[in-house]
């Protein structure tokens, strides 16, 4: 599985609080965010069913 990068905008107070939660859990902020995203996806799938991902064909330069 390829690891992708994602950039987000977050206000300073929220970021500081995220770091506090991550420190408390013994994790990096990045690891904490990944856990939150995983939990969110699991909850979504419990309510709506498994998310099926289909491979997209890369766009050609002319498209």
C-alpha positions, -999 to 999 in steps of 0.1 A, spaced: 0 0 0 14 34 -10 16 61 17 2 94 6 7 128 21 -22 152 30 -19 188 40 -46 204 62 -53 238 76 -59 238 114 -62 267 138 -34 269 164 -56 262 195 -70 230 179 -35 219 169 -22 225 204 -51 204 218 -44 177 193 -8 176 205 -20 173 241 -42 144 233 -15 127 212 11 132 240 -13 117 266 -19 87 244 19 83 238 16 90 201 27 116 175 1 140 162 3 122 128 -4 88 144 -33 103 165 -49 118 133 -46 84 115 -64 67 144 -91 93 144 -96 89 106 -96 51 109 -122 53 137 -144 77 116 -143 53 86 -152 23 108 -182 42 123 -193 53 88 -191 17 75 -210 4 105 -239 27 96 -237 26 58 -219 -5 48 -184 -12 35 -169 14 13 -157 -2 -19 -128 15 -36 -124 11 -73 -91 19 -91 -93 50 -112 -76 51 -145 -50 79 -147 -61 109 -168 -42 116 -200 -27 151 -204 -52 158 -232 -82 152 -209 
